[in-house]
């Protein structure tokens, strides 16, 4: 019997080795056959199943990857190696239903074997914006095994992004004590330096970076190097070392540009879109579209737009403090519906001239379904905040011609320098901000389009300057509320309390809007050696917006 088992294991291992050899030669179908053969030899050995699952992922067959793991569990009973791998795949590919099915197969308790299940559950919850649930999951993983490093890192990062600074300090200190002799402790030291930045102890933050040589120690992680350079730039700026601050951002942006996932983004796509919009959204075309369609009253719908870093998140936070305003989470609700419409019409912008009542009503109804608020029945003013919807004002005019528009403005030089410095999630628009000249050019094109919209479309628009909000809050916000037929409320100036109560703010301003108003960001651009260049290149808009 022992001899048979030995021969069985020997054959099994040889076939697994042959499968890996085939993978190395990129003969994936051949490797798949080897793994299936190994499973026939020993159906209870999980090794072939896990590797077959990975092979399916290489072949972009997520469904088969998941099914083969579930197949093992159904045939052989629960196995933690299979379950952990299954949870990892679910977390990687946002397979929420499959993860729920995994959880139903076994009642999990806070025991050491379940640490990976809770860890991947935390990742899934975080991806689904269930941030409170994510913190619970990460904490459970830590309770299962206090020496399990990964959930500490995720938990600490989530606490910082949620502006929970006191518990952040607690877990940084806890992790430092536990992992002080391990190589990965330098990631914790990064968060320690970030914590001191959040506490406005910029010199202390820099001292920690220097003490632990973090730029060198974190160099193997591109993401953390990028974040560290971003942090150093902020510290150095607040320590009045402006040129050094600028150089860190140049280096950071270069690394972002070189990331594999960013190489497919094309800054010219949005530039071409802007050019096409400028040619199409003319008064004649819009009147043709509007005249043939019936529109319901959408006066309680307001679109808050502006170039990124113009103060839209500040206005969002102030306005959501008002008792009669609902501000939607920043998501491309209408933009996605625009994509859907044009995909059905061969991406032909001229197809809008053929927009019929049925298609328009479908877009409107689906929009209100997406925002999860009933059309007309909601008595509150609904504010849809998506800054670069400034580009989509022509489409908005076609679908919601009676909607009000709030345009957030800020000194063009401050906007450009802030966009260049900000750490955005990359897409075809945001990739422009990695280069200063591209940022300036993008600003020009966006407001050149807006200029055209103002001339060609009858926009019901209110312009509000960031500087006026900061320096003359009550008058500025009162005028804005009058535009929406609302009264001023005293609690509005305590907007930072509202911000702190939000679970998470997913914009680069997340750490700023939890503080009371401050004026230090006004005229920020004047501190850098490129100030003259900015002033000359943006002179047209400085004059137009009366700065």
N, C-alpha and C positions, 0 to 999 in steps of 0.2 A: 504493500500500500504506500509506504514511504517512497519507494523507488518510483511508483507511478506519479505521485505528487511532484517528485523532483523533476521527472521528465516533463510533466505538464507545465511546471513553472519555467523550466528551461525553454520549452517551445514558445511559451507565452512571451517571455522576455526577448527571445530572438526576433519574433514577429514585430514586437514594439520597436525594437532597434531598426528593423527594416523599414518600418513606417517613417521613423525619424529621418532615415537616410533618403527616403523618397521626398519628404518635405524639403530637405536641404537642396534637392535637385529640382524643387518646384513641381514635382509630379504628384499633385494633390489627389487626383482620383485614385492613383495607385496606393498612396498612403491610406486613403479612406478604406480601401479593400483590406489592407493589412490590419487596420484597427478592428474592422468588423470580423475578420478571421480570429483575431485575439479574443474578442468577446465570445465567439462560439466555443473557444477552448476553455475559457473560464468566465462564466457570466456573472460571477460574484466579485470579481476583481475590478475595482473602480478605475484603475489607471487608464485602461483603454478608453473608457467612457469619457473621462475628463479630457484626454488628448483628442478624441474624436470630436468632442464639443468645440475645442479650440480650433480644430481643422475646419469645421463648418463656419466658424467666425472668419477665418482667413478667406473662405470662399463666399463671404457675405451672405451666408445662409443662417440667419439668427434663429429662425423657427426650428430648423433641424438641430441646432446647437442646444436649444432649450429642451426639445422633445427627447433627445437621447439621454439627457440627465434625469428627466422625469421618468423615463422608461426604466432606468436603473432602480429608482426609488420604489416604483410600483412593483417591480419584480422581486427585489431583494430586501425591501424594508428600508428604514431610515439609515442614512450614512452621512456623517458630518462632512467628510471630504467632498462628497457629491453636493450636499446641501450648500456648503460654503461657496463652492464654485458656481453653483446655480444662482445663489444670491449675488455674487460678483457680476455675472453676466447680466442679470436683471438690472442691477445698479448702473452698469456701463451703458446699457441700451434703453433705459427707461421703460422696462417691461413690468409695469405696475401690477397688472392682473396675474402674471406668472409668479411674481413675488408673493402676492396674496395667496395664491394656490399653494405655494411652498409653505407658508406659515400655517395653513390649515392642516397640513400633513402631520404636524407635531406641535404640542403645546410647549412653547419655549419659556424657560424660567431663567433667572439670573445665575446661570452656572457657567463655568469657564468655557465649556465647549460652544456656547452660544455667542461668544464675543464677536465673531465675524458676521453672524446673522444680524445682530444689532447694529454693527458698524455699517453694513451695507444698507440696512433699513434707514439709518440716518442719512446716508447719501441720497437715497431715493426720496425721502421726505424733503430734504433740502432742495433737490431738483424740482420738486412739485410745490415749492414755496411754502411748505408746511414747517416753518422754522422752529416753532415751539416743539412740535413733535420730533424734529431732527435733534434738538438739544437733549430731549429725553432719551432718544435712541443712542446717541453718542455716550451719554452718561451711563446708560445701562451697560454698554460695551466696556467702559472703564470699570464699572462695578464687578463685571465678570472677571476682569484681569487688569489690575492696576498697573501692570507692566506692559500693557498693550499700547504702543506709542501712537499709532495712526488716529484713533478717535480723539486723543488729546489735541492733535494738530487741527483736526476738523472742528472740534468743539471750540477751541480757542479762536480760530478764524471766524467762526460764526458769531461768537460773543462780541468780537470787535466790530464786525459788520452790522450787528444789531445795536451798537452803541451801549452795550452792557459792560461798562468799564470796570465796575467794582468786582463782579464775578470773574472778569477777564484777569485781573491781577491775582485773584485767588488761585485760579487754575494754572497760570503761568508759574507761580511760586511752587505749587504742588508738583507740576511736571519737572521743574528745575531740580527739585530735591530727588525725585525718583530717577531721572535720566541723566544726571550731571556727568556720569562717566561714559556716556554713549556718544557716538559720532553725530547722531541726529539731534543732539541737544542744541546745535547751532540754529535749527529752525525755531526752537523755543526762544533763543536769545533774540532772534529777529522780532518775535512778537513782544518781547520785553522792551526792545528799543521802540517799537511801534506804540506800546503802552505809554511810554514816557513822552512820546510826541503828542499823543492824545491828551496827556496831562499838561501839555504846553511846557514841558521840560526838555527843550530842544537840545541844549548842550549835553544833558545827561543821555539823551537818546544817541547822540553822536559818539559819546564816550563809550557806550556799550558796543556800538558798531566797530569802533577802533580797537577796544579791548579784546574782542573775540575775533577780530580780523574777518568780519562777516562777508565782505565783498569777495574774499578769496575762498572762504569756507563754503559759501553757498553757490559757487560758480558752476557746480555740476547740475544745479537746477535753474533752468532758464527762467521759469516763472518767478521763483523767489529772487533771482538776481534783478529781474525787472521791477519787482515790488520794492526791493531794497534801494535801487537807484531812485525810484519814485519817492521813497521815504527820505532819503538823503537830500534830494532836491528841496523838499519841503522844509527840512531842518535848516539847511544852509540858507534858504531864502529868509527864514525867520531870524537867522543869526546875521542877516545883512551881508551875506556872501553871495551876491546875486549872480556874478559871472560863473562861479563854481556850481551854483544851483542850476543855471541854464545848461552847463556842460553835461551835468548828470542826466538831464532830460534828453539831450541830443543822443547820448549813449543808450539810454533806455529805449527811445523810439527806434533806434537802429536795430536793437535786439528784437523788438516787437515785430518789425517789418520782416525780419529773417525767420520768424517762426513758420513752420511748415503749414499750419492751418490758416495762416494769413496770406500765403503766397497766391492763393486763388482769387483774392479780392481785387477788384479793378476799380480804381478811383475814377476812371473815365466813364463808367456806366452811369453814375448819377449825374455827371457833367452832361452827358448826351441826353439824359432824361430831361434835365433842366432846359436844354436848348429846344428839345421837341415841344415841351410844355409852353415855352415862350411863343413858339410859332402857332400853336393850336388854340390855346385858351385866349381867344380874342372875343371882343364884345359880340360880334356877329354870331359866332358859333355857340356861345353860352346862351344867348337869347333864343336861338333856334331850338336848343335843348330844353330850356326852361318853359318856353311857350307851349310846347306840345304835351307837357306833363302836369299832372295834378299833384300838389304837395300838401301834406298835413302840417299843422302848426308845430314848428320845432324851435320856438323862441326860448324854451328852457334849456336848449342845448348850446353849449359854448365850447369852442375849440381854443385851447391855450397853446400858442405856438411861439416860435422864436428861434434864433440861431442857438445851438448848444452853448451853455455857460452864460446865458443872458439873464438868469434869475428865474427861470421857469419853475425850478424845484422850490425855491423860496416862495413864489406866488402860490404854487400848489399847496404848500404847507399852511400858509396863511389862510387861504380860501377854504380848505377843508376844516378849519376851525370854526367856520360860520355855521350856524344852526340850520340854515336853509340851502346849503350847498353840498352836493355830493361830488367829490373828485374821484374819477376813475384811476385805477392803477395804471402806470405808464406801460401800455401795451398797444401794438399796432392794429387795433380793432378794424378801423376803416381802411387802413393801408392793405391789410390782408384781403379784404373784400374787393378792393381795387385790383389787386393781383389776380384774384379769382375771376373777376369779370373779364379782364384783358386776356387771360389764358384761354378763355372760352371764345375769344374773338381774335385769335392769332396775333395777340399783342399789338393790335393795330389801334393807335390812338384815335384815328378817324372813326372807329366804330362807335365812339361816344355820341356821334351825331345821329346814330341809329338807335340810341337808348330808348326803349319803350317803357310804358307804364308798368308792365309786369316785371321787367328786369330791375327797374328802379325800386319798386315796392319790395321786391325780394331782398335787395341790398339793405334797404331801410329796416325791414323786419329782422333780418339776420343780424344787423348791427345791434339792435336793441336786445336780441336774444343773447348775443355775445357779452354785452355789458351787464346782462342779467338784471336789467331794470325794465319794467313794462313801459311801452311807448305811451305817452300822454298821461298815464295814470300817476306818474311820479311828480309830485308837486314841487320837489326841490329843483334847483338849478343844477344841471348835470354838466360837469366840466371834464372834457376829454383832453388830457395834457400829453402831447407828444411833440416836442420842440420842432423837429424837422417836417412836421405836417405843414409848416409854412410853404413847403414846396408843393403840397397837395391842395392848396386853397382853390385851385381851378376845379378839381374833382369834387371837393366839398361843395362848391357852388352849384355843381350839377345835381348832387344828391340832397343836400340840405341848404338850399339857397337862403333860407330865413335864419339860419344859425348865426349866432354872434361869434366874433373872433376877438381874442385878446392877443395882442402882439407884445411880447416882452422885449424891451430894448436895453442895451447897456453900451457904454462907450466901445466903439468898434475895436480899438487897440486892446482894451481889457478883455474883450471877448476872444480875440484871436490869440493873445498870449495864454489865456486860460485854456482854450481848446488844445493848443500845442502842448501844454503842461499836463492836461488831464489824462487819466488812465481809463480810456473807454474800452468797452467790449467792441472788437473790431467787426466791421462790415464794409460794404462798398462805399458808404459815406464816411465813416469814421477813419478809414485808412488814409484819408486826405490829411488828417491832423498829425500825422507822423512827420510831416515836412512843413516847415514854416511858410515857404512860398506857396505850397499847395493849400495850406490853411487860408492864407490871404486870398488866393484865387477863388477858393470855394465860397468864402464870404462874399466876394464881389458877385459871383454868379447867382447865389441865392437871393441877394437883395436886388440884383438887377431884375430877376424874375418877379420878386415881390413888387418892385416898382411898376412892372408891366401889369401885374394883377390890379394894383391900385388904379391904374389908368383905364384898364379894360373891363374890370368887373365892379359891380356895385356891392362892395363889401361893407358889412355892418361891423366896423372894427374900432377897437379902443387900444391905443398905444400907451404903454406904461413903462417908465424908465426905472431900472434897478436902483439908480442913485437916488431918485425921488422917494422910493420905498424906504430906503435906508435913512435918508436925512429928513424926510418929511412924511412919516408913516401915515398918520391919520388922514391927512388931506389926500394923499396919493391913493390910499386904499378906499377912502370914501368915494372918490370920483370913479374908481373902478366899479364899486358896488352900485353906484347910481346907474351906470351903464347897464347893469344887470337887473335894475329895478329892485334893489335890495338895500336895506338900512345897515349902517355901520353898527358893529357890536363891540363892546369894550374888551371882551376876552381875546380879540384878534391879535393883539400885540403879544399875547402869551403863546404864540404859535409854536414856540420851541417845546412847550409842554405837550402839545398835540403830537409833535414829531417824536418825542421820546416814547409816547404811548404806542406808536406804530411798531409793528413787529420787525420790519426791516424796510429800509429805503434803498432801492436798487439803482441809485444814480451816483456819479462821482461826488455829489454834494452830501452824501449820507452823514458825514461827520461834522458838517457845517450847520445844517438847518436845525440841529438839536440845541444850538446856542442862540442867545438873544442876538438882536441886530448888531452888527459891527461894521465900521466904515473902512477898515484897513485894506479891504480888497478894491476900494475905489482908487483909480490911478495907479494900480499895481504895475502897469506896463512901463511907467516912467522910471522904474528902478533898474531896468535892464539896459545894457549898452546898445540894443537894437531899437531903442525908443524912437529915434529920428526916422529910421527906415519904416517903422510901423506907421508913424504919423504921416509921412509922405504918401505911402502906398494906399492908405485908407482915408486919405484926405477928403475924397468925394463923399463918403458916408459920414465922416465926422461933421462935415458941413450940413449935409441933408438932415441929420438927426439933431442938429443944433447943439453940438458938444463943443 
